[in-house]
Amino acid sequence: MADQPTEEQTAEFKEAFSLFGKGGDGTITTKEVGTVKRSWSGENPTEEEANEMIREADMDGDSKANHEEFVQMKTAK
């Protein structure tokens, strides 16, 4: 179950999403998820780990994360 983000977290997630979502389609890809993880936590996920993060949050089945799905990834327990 995901926690509700604070207003500060919501602002941070929105900024990160806009910085890392380079395709201009309102989503982030597996590659971009890896960039987020490296930037925010210093982790370097494999492509499979990044794919798994997307799969876990992907509510619409497009293999990408939109803003709502991105927030879910960031707040998941």
PDB file of N, CA, C, O and CB in Angstrom:
ATOM      1  N   MET A   1       0.843  -1.177   0.000  1.00  0.00           N
ATOM      2  CA  MET A   1       0.000   0.000   0.000  1.00  0.00           C
ATOM      3  C   MET A   1       0.888   1.239   0.000  1.00  0.00           C
ATOM      4  O   MET A   1       1.855   1.318   0.758  1.00  0.00           O
ATOM      5  CB  MET A   1      -0.959  -0.002   1.218  1.00  0.00           C
ATOM      6  N   ALA A   2       0.565   2.177  -0.828  1.00  0.00           N
ATOM      7  CA  ALA A   2       1.371   3.391  -0.938  1.00  0.00           C
ATOM      8  C   ALA A   2       0.883   4.447   0.048  1.00  0.00           C
ATOM      9  O   ALA A   2      -0.316   4.575   0.298  1.00  0.00           O
ATOM     10  CB  ALA A   2       1.328   3.942  -2.375  1.00  0.00           C
ATOM     11  N   ASP A   3       1.817   5.191   0.596  1.00  0.00           N
ATOM     12  CA  ASP A   3       1.483   6.325   1.447  1.00  0.00           C
ATOM     13  C   ASP A   3       1.106   7.504   0.563  1.00  0.00           C
ATOM     14  O   ASP A   3       1.521   7.582  -0.593  1.00  0.00           O
ATOM     15  CB  ASP A   3       2.667   6.691   2.389  1.00  0.00           C
ATOM     16  N   GLN A   4       0.317   8.421   1.114  1.00  0.00           N
ATOM     17  CA  GLN A   4       0.003   9.656   0.404  1.00  0.00           C
ATOM     18  C   GLN A   4       1.199  10.588   0.530  1.00  0.00           C
ATOM     19  O   GLN A   4       1.686  10.815   1.637  1.00  0.00           O
ATOM     20  CB  GLN A   4      -1.298  10.325   0.963  1.00  0.00           C
ATOM     21  N   PRO A   5       1.681  11.134  -0.585  1.00  0.00           N
ATOM     22  CA  PRO A   5       2.828  12.044  -0.500  1.00  0.00           C
ATOM     23  C   PRO A   5       2.441  13.370   0.147  1.00  0.00           C
ATOM     24  O   PRO A   5       1.297  13.816   0.052  1.00  0.00           O
ATOM     25  CB  PRO A   5       3.412  12.296  -1.894  1.00  0.00           C
ATOM     26  N   THR A   6       3.414  13.986   0.804  1.00  0.00           N
ATOM     27  CA  THR A   6       3.209  15.319   1.360  1.00  0.00           C
ATOM     28  C   THR A   6       3.202  16.326   0.212  1.00  0.00           C
ATOM     29  O   THR A   6       3.554  15.989  -0.919  1.00  0.00           O
ATOM     30  CB  THR A   6       4.316  15.671   2.411  1.00  0.00           C
ATOM     31  N   GLU A   7       2.802  17.555   0.505  1.00  0.00           N
ATOM     32  CA  GLU A   7       2.828  18.602  -0.526  1.00  0.00           C
ATOM     33  C   GLU A   7       4.246  18.815  -1.038  1.00  0.00           C
ATOM     34  O   GLU A   7       4.459  19.013  -2.234  1.00  0.00           O
ATOM     35  CB  GLU A   7       2.260  19.926   0.026  1.00  0.00           C
ATOM     36  N   GLU A   8       5.222  18.773  -0.122  1.00  0.00           N
ATOM     37  CA  GLU A   8       6.623  18.944  -0.517  1.00  0.00           C
ATOM     38  C   GLU A   8       7.065  17.807  -1.435  1.00  0.00           C
ATOM     39  O   GLU A   8       7.718  18.045  -2.451  1.00  0.00           O
ATOM     40  CB  GLU A   8       7.533  19.009   0.726  1.00  0.00           C
ATOM     41  N   GLN A   9       6.710  16.572  -1.081  1.00  0.00           N
ATOM     42  CA  GLN A   9       7.065  15.436  -1.927  1.00  0.00           C
ATOM     43  C   GLN A   9       6.402  15.557  -3.293  1.00  0.00           C
ATOM     44  O   GLN A   9       7.030  15.292  -4.318  1.00  0.00           O
ATOM     45  CB  GLN A   9       6.663  14.117  -1.256  1.00  0.00           C
ATOM     46  N   THR A  10       5.142  15.953  -3.308  1.00  0.00           N
ATOM     47  CA  THR A  10       4.428  16.107  -4.574  1.00  0.00           C
ATOM     48  C   THR A  10       5.143  17.102  -5.476  1.00  0.00           C
ATOM     49  O   THR A  10       5.277  16.865  -6.677  1.00  0.00           O
ATOM     50  CB  THR A  10       2.982  16.559  -4.326  1.00  0.00           C
ATOM     51  N   ALA A  11       5.601  18.207  -4.912  1.00  0.00           N
ATOM     52  CA  ALA A  11       6.341  19.209  -5.689  1.00  0.00           C
ATOM     53  C   ALA A  11       7.656  18.632  -6.200  1.00  0.00           C
ATOM     54  O   ALA A  11       8.031  18.865  -7.349  1.00  0.00           O
ATOM     55  CB  ALA A  11       6.609  20.465  -4.838  1.00  0.00           C
ATOM     56  N   GLU A  12       8.367  17.872  -5.346  1.00  0.00           N
ATOM     57  CA  GLU A  12       9.630  17.247  -5.757  1.00  0.00           C
ATOM     58  C   GLU A  12       9.393  16.248  -6.878  1.00  0.00           C
ATOM     59  O   GLU A  12      10.145  16.216  -7.852  1.00  0.00           O
ATOM     60  CB  GLU A  12      10.307  16.550  -4.563  1.00  0.00           C
ATOM     61  N   PHE A  13       8.348  15.428  -6.746  1.00  0.00           N
ATOM     62  CA  PHE A  13       8.051  14.422  -7.761  1.00  0.00           C
ATOM     63  C   PHE A  13       7.689  15.078  -9.087  1.00  0.00           C
ATOM     64  O   PHE A  13       8.091  14.607 -10.151  1.00  0.00           O
ATOM     65  CB  PHE A  13       6.914  13.512  -7.296  1.00  0.00           C
ATOM     66  N   LYS A  14       6.927  16.165  -9.018  1.00  0.00           N
ATOM     67  CA  LYS A  14       6.545  16.878 -10.243  1.00  0.00           C
ATOM     68  C   LYS A  14       7.779  17.437 -10.938  1.00  0.00           C
ATOM     69  O   LYS A  14       7.904  17.351 -12.160  1.00  0.00           O
ATOM     70  CB  LYS A  14       5.550  18.017  -9.925  1.00  0.00           C
ATOM     71  N   GLU A  15       8.693  18.013 -10.155  1.00  0.00           N
ATOM     72  CA  GLU A  15       9.924  18.557 -10.727  1.00  0.00           C
ATOM     73  C   GLU A  15      10.764  17.446 -11.345  1.00  0.00           C
ATOM     74  O   GLU A  15      11.246  17.580 -12.470  1.00  0.00           O
ATOM     75  CB  GLU A  15      10.735  19.302  -9.655  1.00  0.00           C
ATOM     76  N   ALA A  16      10.939  16.351 -10.610  1.00  0.00           N
ATOM     77  CA  ALA A  16      11.733  15.231 -11.127  1.00  0.00           C
ATOM     78  C   ALA A  16      11.104  14.664 -12.387  1.00  0.00           C
ATOM     79  O   ALA A  16      11.800  14.379 -13.361  1.00  0.00           O
ATOM     80  CB  ALA A  16      11.874  14.130 -10.067  1.00  0.00           C
ATOM     81  N   PHE A  17       9.799  14.501 -12.367  1.00  0.00           N
ATOM     82  CA  PHE A  17       9.108  13.947 -13.523  1.00  0.00           C
ATOM     83  C   PHE A  17       9.326  14.817 -14.748  1.00  0.00           C
ATOM     84  O   PHE A  17       9.562  14.304 -15.842  1.00  0.00           O
ATOM     85  CB  PHE A  17       7.615  13.802 -13.237  1.00  0.00           C
ATOM     86  N   SER A  18       9.249  16.132 -14.572  1.00  0.00           N
ATOM     87  CA  SER A  18       9.444  17.030 -15.714  1.00  0.00           C
ATOM     88  C   SER A  18      10.895  17.044 -16.177  1.00  0.00           C
ATOM     89  O   SER A  18      11.159  17.211 -17.368  1.00  0.00           O
ATOM     90  CB  SER A  18       9.003  18.446 -15.353  1.00  0.00           C
ATOM     91  N   LEU A  19      11.843  16.870 -15.251  1.00  0.00           N
ATOM     92  CA  LEU A  19      13.260  16.850 -15.621  1.00  0.00           C
ATOM     93  C   LEU A  19      13.650  15.575 -16.358  1.00  0.00           C
ATOM     94  O   LEU A  19      14.409  15.615 -17.326  1.00  0.00           O
ATOM     95  CB  LEU A  19      14.121  17.004 -14.385  1.00  0.00           C
ATOM     96  N   PHE A  20      13.127  14.443 -15.893  1.00  0.00           N
ATOM     97  CA  PHE A  20      13.574  13.160 -16.424  1.00  0.00           C
ATOM     98  C   PHE A  20      12.711  12.631 -17.552  1.00  0.00           C
ATOM     99  O   PHE A  20      13.178  11.792 -18.323  1.00  0.00           O
ATOM    100  CB  PHE A  20      13.616  12.157 -15.333  1.00  0.00           C
ATOM    101  N   GLY A  21      11.480  13.081 -17.682  1.00  0.00           N
ATOM    102  CA  GLY A  21      10.610  12.636 -18.759  1.00  0.00           C
ATOM    103  C   GLY A  21      10.922  13.397 -20.035  1.00  0.00           C
ATOM    104  O   GLY A  21      10.317  14.434 -20.309  1.00  0.00           O
ATOM    105  N   LYS A  22      11.852  12.893 -20.806  1.00  0.00           N
ATOM    106  CA  LYS A  22      12.373  13.628 -21.965  1.00  0.00           C
ATOM    107  C   LYS A  22      11.577  13.439 -23.249  1.00  0.00           C
ATOM    108  O   LYS A  22      11.786  14.183 -24.207  1.00  0.00           O
ATOM    109  CB  LYS A  22      13.777  13.220 -22.213  1.00  0.00           C
ATOM    110  N   GLY A  23      10.669  12.465 -23.299  1.00  0.00           N
ATOM    111  CA  GLY A  23       9.969  12.177 -24.546  1.00  0.00           C
ATOM    112  C   GLY A  23       8.897  13.175 -24.922  1.00  0.00           C
ATOM    113  O   GLY A  23       8.429  13.181 -26.061  1.00  0.00           O
ATOM    114  N   GLY A  24       8.499  14.026 -23.977  1.00  0.00           N
ATOM    115  CA  GLY A  24       7.481  15.015 -24.260  1.00  0.00           C
ATOM    116  C   GLY A  24       6.072  14.452 -24.344  1.00  0.00           C
ATOM    117  O   GLY A  24       5.140  15.154 -24.738  1.00  0.00           O
ATOM    118  N   ASP A  25       5.913  13.166 -23.969  1.00  0.00           N
ATOM    119  CA  ASP A  25       4.591  12.553 -24.057  1.00  0.00           C
ATOM    120  C   ASP A  25       3.931  12.369 -22.690  1.00  0.00           C
ATOM    121  O   ASP A  25       2.911  11.688 -22.581  1.00  0.00           O
ATOM    122  CB  ASP A  25       4.695  11.217 -24.751  1.00  0.00           C
ATOM    123  N   GLY A  26       4.507  12.974 -21.647  1.00  0.00           N
ATOM    124  CA  GLY A  26       3.922  12.878 -20.318  1.00  0.00           C
ATOM    125  C   GLY A  26       4.200  11.576 -19.602  1.00  0.00           C
ATOM    126  O   GLY A  26       3.520  11.236 -18.634  1.00  0.00           O
ATOM    127  N   THR A  27       5.206  10.838 -20.078  1.00  0.00           N
ATOM    128  CA  THR A  27       5.577   9.577 -19.438  1.00  0.00           C
ATOM    129  C   THR A  27       7.091   9.503 -19.286  1.00  0.00           C
ATOM    130  O   THR A  27       7.833  10.270 -19.900  1.00  0.00           O
ATOM    131  CB  THR A  27       5.053   8.369 -20.254  1.00  0.00           C
ATOM    132  N   ILE A  28       7.538   8.551 -18.442  1.00  0.00           N
ATOM    133  CA  ILE A  28       8.963   8.242 -18.380  1.00  0.00           C
ATOM    134  C   ILE A  28       9.143   6.771 -18.723  1.00  0.00           C
ATOM    135  O   ILE A  28       8.300   5.931 -18.411  1.00  0.00           O
ATOM    136  CB  ILE A  28       9.560   8.570 -16.970  1.00  0.00           C
ATOM    137  N   THR A  29      10.247   6.489 -19.363  1.00  0.00           N
ATOM    138  CA  THR A  29      10.558   5.140 -19.822  1.00  0.00           C
ATOM    139  C   THR A  29      11.424   4.411 -18.802  1.00  0.00           C
ATOM    140  O   THR A  29      11.850   4.984 -17.799  1.00  0.00           O
ATOM    141  CB  THR A  29      11.262   5.185 -21.183  1.00  0.00           C
ATOM    142  N   THR A  30      11.669   3.152 -19.080  1.00  0.00           N
ATOM    143  CA  THR A  30      12.547   2.352 -18.232  1.00  0.00           C
ATOM    144  C   THR A  30      13.912   3.009 -18.099  1.00  0.00           C
ATOM    145  O   THR A  30      14.455   3.093 -16.998  1.00  0.00           O
ATOM    146  CB  THR A  30      12.693   0.936 -18.795  1.00  0.00           C
ATOM    147  N   LYS A  31      14.465   3.471 -19.201  1.00  0.00           N
ATOM    148  CA  LYS A  31      15.779   4.123 -19.171  1.00  0.00           C
ATOM    149  C   LYS A  31      15.743   5.359 -18.276  1.00  0.00           C
ATOM    150  O   LYS A  31      16.671   5.599 -17.505  1.00  0.00           O
ATOM    151  CB  LYS A  31      16.225   4.511 -20.597  1.00  0.00           C
ATOM    152  N   GLU A  32      14.674   6.137 -18.382  1.00  0.00           N
ATOM    153  CA  GLU A  32      14.547   7.346 -17.571  1.00  0.00           C
ATOM    154  C   GLU A  32      14.361   7.014 -16.095  1.00  0.00           C
ATOM    155  O   GLU A  32      14.824   7.761 -15.233  1.00  0.00           O
ATOM    156  CB  GLU A  32      13.380   8.191 -18.064  1.00  0.00           C
ATOM    157  N   VAL A  33      13.684   5.895 -15.790  1.00  0.00           N
ATOM    158  CA  VAL A  33      13.554   5.453 -14.394  1.00  0.00           C
ATOM    159  C   VAL A  33      14.936   5.171 -13.818  1.00  0.00           C
ATOM    160  O   VAL A  33      15.214   5.531 -12.674  1.00  0.00           O
ATOM    161  CB  VAL A  33      12.652   4.187 -14.289  1.00  0.00           C
ATOM    162  N   GLY A  34      15.803   4.532 -14.596  1.00  0.00           N
ATOM    163  CA  GLY A  34      17.176   4.282 -14.151  1.00  0.00           C
ATOM    164  C   GLY A  34      17.908   5.578 -13.854  1.00  0.00           C
ATOM    165  O   GLY A  34      18.644   5.667 -12.871  1.00  0.00           O
ATOM    166  N   THR A  35      17.712   6.577 -14.692  1.00  0.00           N
ATOM    167  CA  THR A  35      18.339   7.884 -14.474  1.00  0.00           C
ATOM    168  C   THR A  35      17.850   8.513 -13.178  1.00  0.00           C
ATOM    169  O   THR A  35      18.639   9.082 -12.424  1.00  0.00           O
ATOM    170  CB  THR A  35      18.052   8.821 -15.654  1.00  0.00           C
ATOM    171  N   VAL A  36      16.543   8.411 -12.917  1.00  0.00           N
ATOM    172  CA  VAL A  36      15.976   8.941 -11.674  1.00  0.00           C
ATOM    173  C   VAL A  36      16.617   8.254 -10.474  1.00  0.00           C
ATOM    174  O   VAL A  36      17.034   8.923  -9.529  1.00  0.00           O
ATOM    175  CB  VAL A  36      14.439   8.754 -11.645  1.00  0.00           C
ATOM    176  N   LYS A  37      16.699   6.932 -10.502  1.00  0.00           N
ATOM    177  CA  LYS A  37      17.271   6.189  -9.371  1.00  0.00           C
ATOM    178  C   LYS A  37      18.729   6.587  -9.137  1.00  0.00           C
ATOM    179  O   LYS A  37      19.147   6.778  -7.995  1.00  0.00           O
ATOM    180  CB  LYS A  37      17.172   4.668  -9.619  1.00  0.00           C
ATOM    181  N   ARG A  38      19.496   6.710 -10.209  1.00  0.00           N
ATOM    182  CA  ARG A  38      20.907   7.095 -10.054  1.00  0.00           C
ATOM    183  C   ARG A  38      21.020   8.498  -9.479  1.00  0.00           C
ATOM    184  O   ARG A  38      21.863   8.754  -8.619  1.00  0.00           O
ATOM    185  CB  ARG A  38      21.646   7.018 -11.406  1.00  0.00           C
ATOM    186  N   SER A  39      20.182   9.396  -9.945  1.00  0.00           N
ATOM    187  CA  SER A  39      20.242  10.785  -9.509  1.00  0.00           C
ATOM    188  C   SER A  39      19.799  10.958  -8.062  1.00  0.00           C
ATOM    189  O   SER A  39      20.445  11.677  -7.300  1.00  0.00           O
ATOM    190  CB  SER A  39      19.389  11.643 -10.408  1.00  0.00           C
ATOM    191  N   TRP A  40      18.705  10.308  -7.676  1.00  0.00           N
ATOM    192  CA  TRP A  40      18.125  10.526  -6.349  1.00  0.00           C
ATOM    193  C   TRP A  40      18.737   9.665  -5.265  1.00  0.00           C
ATOM    194  O   TRP A  40      18.864  10.111  -4.125  1.00  0.00           O
ATOM    195  CB  TRP A  40      16.662  10.274  -6.395  1.00  0.00           C
ATOM    196  N   SER A  41      19.121   8.439  -5.595  1.00  0.00           N
ATOM    197  CA  SER A  41      19.553   7.534  -4.530  1.00  0.00           C
ATOM    198  C   SER A  41      20.951   6.977  -4.735  1.00  0.00           C
ATOM    199  O   SER A  41      21.485   6.298  -3.858  1.00  0.00           O
ATOM    200  CB  SER A  41      18.589   6.401  -4.412  1.00  0.00           C
ATOM    201  N   GLY A  42      21.547   7.259  -5.883  1.00  0.00           N
ATOM    202  CA  GLY A  42      22.866   6.721  -6.166  1.00  0.00           C
ATOM    203  C   GLY A  42      22.831   5.259  -6.580  1.00  0.00           C
ATOM    204  O   GLY A  42      23.875   4.663  -6.846  1.00  0.00           O
ATOM    205  N   GLU A  43      21.630   4.674  -6.635  1.00  0.00           N
ATOM    206  CA  GLU A  43      21.493   3.286  -7.066  1.00  0.00           C
ATOM    207  C   GLU A  43      21.623   3.224  -8.583  1.00  0.00           C
ATOM    208  O   GLU A  43      21.318   4.186  -9.287  1.00  0.00           O
ATOM    209  CB  GLU A  43      20.134   2.686  -6.602  1.00  0.00           C
ATOM    210  N   ASN A  44      22.078   2.084  -9.067  1.00  0.00           N
ATOM    211  CA  ASN A  44      22.226   1.889 -10.500  1.00  0.00           C
ATOM    212  C   ASN A  44      21.464   0.623 -10.890  1.00  0.00           C
ATOM    213  O   ASN A  44      22.062  -0.442 -11.042  1.00  0.00           O
ATOM    214  CB  ASN A  44      23.736   1.791 -10.906  1.00  0.00           C
ATOM    215  N   PRO A  45      20.131   0.739 -11.054  1.00  0.00           N
ATOM    216  CA  PRO A  45      19.347  -0.459 -11.347  1.00  0.00           C
ATOM    217  C   PRO A  45      19.672  -1.024 -12.724  1.00  0.00           C
ATOM    218  O   PRO A  45      19.985  -0.294 -13.664  1.00  0.00           O
ATOM    219  CB  PRO A  45      17.861  -0.149 -11.254  1.00  0.00           C
ATOM    220  N   THR A  46      19.586  -2.354 -12.809  1.00  0.00           N
ATOM    221  CA  THR A  46      19.730  -2.995 -14.111  1.00  0.00           C
ATOM    222  C   THR A  46      18.499  -2.663 -14.945  1.00  0.00           C
ATOM    223  O   THR A  46      17.507  -2.150 -14.428  1.00  0.00           O
ATOM    224  CB  THR A  46      19.914  -4.543 -13.969  1.00  0.00           C
ATOM    225  N   GLU A  47      18.572  -2.957 -16.222  1.00  0.00           N
ATOM    226  CA  GLU A  47      17.415  -2.725 -17.087  1.00  0.00           C
ATOM    227  C   GLU A  47      16.225  -3.546 -16.599  1.00  0.00           C
ATOM    228  O   GLU A  47      15.092  -3.066 -16.616  1.00  0.00           O
ATOM    229  CB  GLU A  47      17.749  -3.077 -18.557  1.00  0.00           C
ATOM    230  N   GLU A  48      16.474  -4.777 -16.166  1.00  0.00           N
ATOM    231  CA  GLU A  48      15.396  -5.628 -15.663  1.00  0.00           C
ATOM    232  C   GLU A  48      14.778  -5.049 -14.390  1.00  0.00           C
ATOM    233  O   GLU A  48      13.559  -5.083 -14.225  1.00  0.00           O
ATOM    234  CB  GLU A  48      15.918  -7.043 -15.396  1.00  0.00           C
ATOM    235  N   GLU A  49      15.606  -4.519 -13.491  1.00  0.00           N
ATOM    236  CA  GLU A  49      15.079  -3.896 -12.267  1.00  0.00           C
ATOM    237  C   GLU A  49      14.227  -2.672 -12.605  1.00  0.00           C
ATOM    238  O   GLU A  49      13.169  -2.465 -12.010  1.00  0.00           O
ATOM    239  CB  GLU A  49      16.235  -3.493 -11.322  1.00  0.00           C
ATOM    240  N   ALA A  50      14.684  -1.867 -13.554  1.00  0.00           N
ATOM    241  CA  ALA A  50      13.909  -0.696 -13.974  1.00  0.00           C
ATOM    242  C   ALA A  50      12.598  -1.132 -14.628  1.00  0.00           C
ATOM    243  O   ALA A  50      11.554  -0.522 -14.400  1.00  0.00           O
ATOM    244  CB  ALA A  50      14.730   0.180 -14.951  1.00  0.00           C
ATOM    245  N   ASN A  51      12.655  -2.189 -15.441  1.00  0.00           N
ATOM    246  CA  ASN A  51      11.432  -2.731 -16.043  1.00  0.00           C
ATOM    247  C   ASN A  51      10.457  -3.183 -14.969  1.00  0.00           C
ATOM    248  O   ASN A  51       9.254  -2.945 -15.079  1.00  0.00           O
ATOM    249  CB  ASN A  51      11.763  -3.901 -16.980  1.00  0.00           C
ATOM    250  N   GLU A  52      10.970  -3.837 -13.928  1.00  0.00           N
ATOM    251  CA  GLU A  52      10.122  -4.317 -12.837  1.00  0.00           C
ATOM    252  C   GLU A  52       9.458  -3.147 -12.110  1.00  0.00           C
ATOM    253  O   GLU A  52       8.282  -3.228 -11.756  1.00  0.00           O
ATOM    254  CB  GLU A  52      10.947  -5.159 -11.846  1.00  0.00           C
ATOM    255  N   MET A  53      10.202  -2.062 -11.885  1.00  0.00           N
ATOM    256  CA  MET A  53       9.620  -0.878 -11.242  1.00  0.00           C
ATOM    257  C   MET A  53       8.458  -0.336 -12.071  1.00  0.00           C
ATOM    258  O   MET A  53       7.409   0.016 -11.531  1.00  0.00           O
ATOM    259  CB  MET A  53      10.692   0.218 -11.045  1.00  0.00           C
ATOM    260  N   ILE A  54       8.655  -0.273 -13.383  1.00  0.00           N
ATOM    261  CA  ILE A  54       7.595   0.208 -14.271  1.00  0.00           C
ATOM    262  C   ILE A  54       6.409  -0.758 -14.221  1.00  0.00           C
ATOM    263  O   ILE A  54       5.264  -0.324 -14.086  1.00  0.00           O
ATOM    264  CB  ILE A  54       8.119   0.358 -15.733  1.00  0.00           C
ATOM    265  N   ARG A  55       6.676  -2.074 -14.328  1.00  0.00           N
ATOM    266  CA  ARG A  55       5.589  -3.064 -14.318  1.00  0.00           C
ATOM    267  C   ARG A  55       4.747  -2.962 -13.052  1.00  0.00           C
ATOM    268  O   ARG A  55       3.521  -3.057 -13.107  1.00  0.00           O
ATOM    269  CB  ARG A  55       6.158  -4.479 -14.446  1.00  0.00           C
ATOM    270  N   GLU A  56       5.404  -2.770 -11.915  1.00  0.00           N
ATOM    271  CA  GLU A  56       4.685  -2.700 -10.645  1.00  0.00           C
ATOM    272  C   GLU A  56       3.764  -1.481 -10.567  1.00  0.00           C
ATOM    273  O   GLU A  56       2.709  -1.543  -9.936  1.00  0.00           O
ATOM    274  CB  GLU A  56       5.673  -2.669  -9.492  1.00  0.00           C
ATOM    275  N   ALA A  57       4.150  -0.393 -11.195  1.00  0.00           N
ATOM    276  CA  ALA A  57       3.366   0.845 -11.116  1.00  0.00           C
ATOM    277  C   ALA A  57       2.452   1.062 -12.317  1.00  0.00           C
ATOM    278  O   ALA A  57       1.539   1.886 -12.255  1.00  0.00           O
ATOM    279  CB  ALA A  57       4.292   2.024 -10.981  1.00  0.00           C
ATOM    280  N   ASP A  58       2.683   0.340 -13.402  1.00  0.00           N
ATOM    281  CA  ASP A  58       1.989   0.582 -14.673  1.00  0.00           C
ATOM    282  C   ASP A  58       0.516   0.187 -14.592  1.00  0.00           C
ATOM    283  O   ASP A  58       0.174  -0.993 -14.668  1.00  0.00           O
ATOM    284  CB  ASP A  58       2.673  -0.190 -15.805  1.00  0.00           C
ATOM    285  N   MET A  59      -0.339   1.177 -14.440  1.00  0.00           N
ATOM    286  CA  MET A  59      -1.773   0.923 -14.312  1.00  0.00           C
ATOM    287  C   MET A  59      -2.482   0.836 -15.662  1.00  0.00           C
ATOM    288  O   MET A  59      -3.557   0.245 -15.755  1.00  0.00           O
ATOM    289  CB  MET A  59      -2.411   2.006 -13.478  1.00  0.00           C
ATOM    290  N   ASP A  60      -1.895   1.417 -16.705  1.00  0.00           N
ATOM    291  CA  ASP A  60      -2.578   1.436 -17.999  1.00  0.00           C
ATOM    292  C   ASP A  60      -1.949   0.509 -19.034  1.00  0.00           C
ATOM    293  O   ASP A  60      -2.391   0.473 -20.182  1.00  0.00           O
ATOM    294  CB  ASP A  60      -2.596   2.835 -18.536  1.00  0.00           C
ATOM    295  N   GLY A  61      -0.919  -0.241 -18.637  1.00  0.00           N
ATOM    296  CA  GLY A  61      -0.347  -1.256 -19.505  1.00  0.00           C
ATOM    297  C   GLY A  61       0.472  -0.754 -20.674  1.00  0.00           C
ATOM    298  O   GLY A  61       0.665  -1.488 -21.643  1.00  0.00           O
ATOM    299  N   ASP A  62       0.967   0.492 -20.613  1.00  0.00           N
ATOM    300  CA  ASP A  62       1.729   1.028 -21.746  1.00  0.00           C
ATOM    301  C   ASP A  62       3.241   0.870 -21.594  1.00  0.00           C
ATOM    302  O   ASP A  62       4.002   1.349 -22.435  1.00  0.00           O
ATOM    303  CB  ASP A  62       1.401   2.484 -21.930  1.00  0.00           C
ATOM    304  N   SER A  63       3.680   0.200 -20.527  1.00  0.00           N
ATOM    305  CA  SER A  63       5.107  -0.048 -20.255  1.00  0.00           C
ATOM    306  C   SER A  63       5.898   1.231 -20.021  1.00  0.00           C
ATOM    307  O   SER A  63       7.117   1.252 -20.194  1.00  0.00           O
ATOM    308  CB  SER A  63       5.728  -0.811 -21.405  1.00  0.00           C
ATOM    309  N   LYS A  64       5.214   2.288 -19.631  1.00  0.00           N
ATOM    310  CA  LYS A  64       5.822   3.560 -19.256  1.00  0.00           C
ATOM    311  C   LYS A  64       5.137   4.013 -17.979  1.00  0.00           C
ATOM    312  O   LYS A  64       4.113   3.452 -17.589  1.00  0.00           O
ATOM    313  CB  LYS A  64       5.691   4.639 -20.402  1.00  0.00           C
ATOM    314  N   ALA A  65       5.694   5.025 -17.324  1.00  0.00           N
ATOM    315  CA  ALA A  65       5.063   5.578 -16.125  1.00  0.00           C
ATOM    316  C   ALA A  65       4.610   7.001 -16.405  1.00  0.00           C
ATOM    317  O   ALA A  65       5.413   7.856 -16.780  1.00  0.00           O
ATOM    318  CB  ALA A  65       6.034   5.543 -14.915  1.00  0.00           C
ATOM    319  N   ASN A  66       3.309   7.250 -16.221  1.00  0.00           N
ATOM    320  CA  ASN A  66       2.830   8.624 -16.283  1.00  0.00           C
ATOM    321  C   ASN A  66       3.048   9.249 -14.907  1.00  0.00           C
ATOM    322  O   ASN A  66       3.581   8.593 -14.012  1.00  0.00           O
ATOM    323  CB  ASN A  66       1.316   8.690 -16.714  1.00  0.00           C
ATOM    324  N   HIS A  67       2.648  10.497 -14.726  1.00  0.00           N
ATOM    325  CA  HIS A  67       2.928  11.178 -13.457  1.00  0.00           C
ATOM    326  C   HIS A  67       2.317  10.438 -12.274  1.00  0.00           C
ATOM    327  O   HIS A  67       2.986  10.254 -11.257  1.00  0.00           O
ATOM    328  CB  HIS A  67       2.401  12.609 -13.498  1.00  0.00           C
ATOM    329  N   GLU A  68       1.076  10.016 -12.382  1.00  0.00           N
ATOM    330  CA  GLU A  68       0.411   9.301 -11.283  1.00  0.00           C
ATOM    331  C   GLU A  68       1.154   8.006 -10.947  1.00  0.00           C
ATOM    332  O   GLU A  68       1.352   7.688  -9.774  1.00  0.00           O
ATOM    333  CB  GLU A  68      -1.058   8.989 -11.652  1.00  0.00           C
ATOM    334  N   GLU A  69       1.560   7.271 -11.964  1.00  0.00           N
ATOM    335  CA  GLU A  69       2.291   6.021 -11.754  1.00  0.00           C
ATOM    336  C   GLU A  69       3.672   6.293 -11.162  1.00  0.00           C
ATOM    337  O   GLU A  69       4.161   5.526 -10.332  1.00  0.00           O
ATOM    338  CB  GLU A  69       2.424   5.247 -13.078  1.00  0.00           C
ATOM    339  N   PHE A  70       4.296   7.387 -11.591  1.00  0.00           N
ATOM    340  CA  PHE A  70       5.602   7.781 -11.052  1.00  0.00           C
ATOM    341  C   PHE A  70       5.494   8.059  -9.557  1.00  0.00           C
ATOM    342  O   PHE A  70       6.339   7.617  -8.778  1.00  0.00           O
ATOM    343  CB  PHE A  70       6.145   9.027 -11.791  1.00  0.00           C
ATOM    344  N   VAL A  71       4.461   8.787  -9.158  1.00  0.00           N
ATOM    345  CA  VAL A  71       4.256   9.071  -7.732  1.00  0.00           C
ATOM    346  C   VAL A  71       4.060   7.763  -6.979  1.00  0.00           C
ATOM    347  O   VAL A  71       4.585   7.595  -5.879  1.00  0.00           O
ATOM    348  CB  VAL A  71       3.035  10.013  -7.519  1.00  0.00           C
ATOM    349  N   GLN A  72       3.309   6.839  -7.562  1.00  0.00           N
ATOM    350  CA  GLN A  72       3.101   5.538  -6.929  1.00  0.00           C
ATOM    351  C   GLN A  72       4.436   4.813  -6.739  1.00  0.00           C
ATOM    352  O   GLN A  72       4.676   4.223  -5.686  1.00  0.00           O
ATOM    353  CB  GLN A  72       2.137   4.675  -7.772  1.00  0.00           C
ATOM    354  N   MET A  73       5.299   4.856  -7.750  1.00  0.00           N
ATOM    355  CA  MET A  73       6.619   4.214  -7.625  1.00  0.00           C
ATOM    356  C   MET A  73       7.420   4.835  -6.496  1.00  0.00           C
ATOM    357  O   MET A  73       8.074   4.125  -5.732  1.00  0.00           O
ATOM    358  CB  MET A  73       7.404   4.324  -8.943  1.00  0.00           C
ATOM    359  N   LYS A  74       7.374   6.151  -6.384  1.00  0.00           N
ATOM    360  CA  LYS A  74       8.176   6.857  -5.384  1.00  0.00           C
ATOM    361  C   LYS A  74       7.646   6.683  -3.968  1.00  0.00           C
ATOM    362  O   LYS A  74       8.410   6.825  -3.014  1.00  0.00           O
ATOM    363  CB  LYS A  74       8.235   8.323  -5.718  1.00  0.00           C
ATOM    364  N   THR A  75       6.352   6.379  -3.801  1.00  0.00           N
ATOM    365  CA  THR A  75       5.778   6.278  -2.463  1.00  0.00           C
ATOM    366  C   THR A  75       5.457   4.847  -2.057  1.00  0.00           C
ATOM    367  O   THR A  75       4.980   4.618  -0.946  1.00  0.00           O
ATOM    368  CB  THR A  75       4.533   7.107  -2.382  1.00  0.00           C
ATOM    369  N   ALA A  76       5.710   3.882  -2.933  1.00  0.00           N
ATOM    370  CA  ALA A  76       5.405   2.481  -2.620  1.00  0.00           C
ATOM    371  C   ALA A  76       6.260   1.998  -1.464  1.00  0.00           C
ATOM    372  O   ALA A  76       7.434   2.349  -1.347  1.00  0.00           O
ATOM    373  CB  ALA A  76       5.626   1.585  -3.850  1.00  0.00           C
ATOM    374  N   LYS A  77       5.657   1.198  -0.626  1.00  0.00           N
ATOM    375  CA  LYS A  77       6.376   0.604   0.518  1.00  0.00           C
ATOM    376  C   LYS A  77       7.157  -0.586   0.052  1.00  0.00           C
ATOM    377  O   LYS A  77       7.833  -1.233   0.852  1.00  0.00           O
ATOM    378  CB  LYS A  77       5.406   0.195   1.648  1.00  0.00           C
TER     379      LYS A  77
END
